């Protein structure tokens, strides 16, 4: 079965971010440094401690990411991508919201909407998160930006 996985780019703090996400979401993370890869000989030594590839996995979540390595331009944060975390319980959404919002910016606090419990925030690393729980209709995604769809 195909799977959609979010791939995040960082400006030298990928490992720190993944440690934070592990604290928030649980699971295990793995990473490979540039200096441990075959490309090490072609990259300046100053980049050898940067994360070439990292992943965080638990039973239902997978994130992947890397440091931007200063190659091919600067890293720009936009608002076109959000990670939508469809939670399996009320306890999960409350726990994930509490942890992910630490030192972040809450756009929409945890609240009940017509489509279930919902929150929207930007974490301390500039990543936008949408959290949703609807016990009656697991798997339904929240409307983007909290907007109501007429369909």
Buried (B, 14 or more C-beta within 10 A) or exposed (E): EEEEEBEBEBBBBBBEBBEBBBEBBBBEBEBEBBBEBEEBEEBEEEBBEBBBBBBBBEEEBEBBBBBBBBEEEEBEEEEEEBBBBBBEEEEBBBBBBEBBBEEBEEBBEBEEBEBBBBBBBBBBBBBBBBBBBBEEEEEEEBBEEBEEEEE
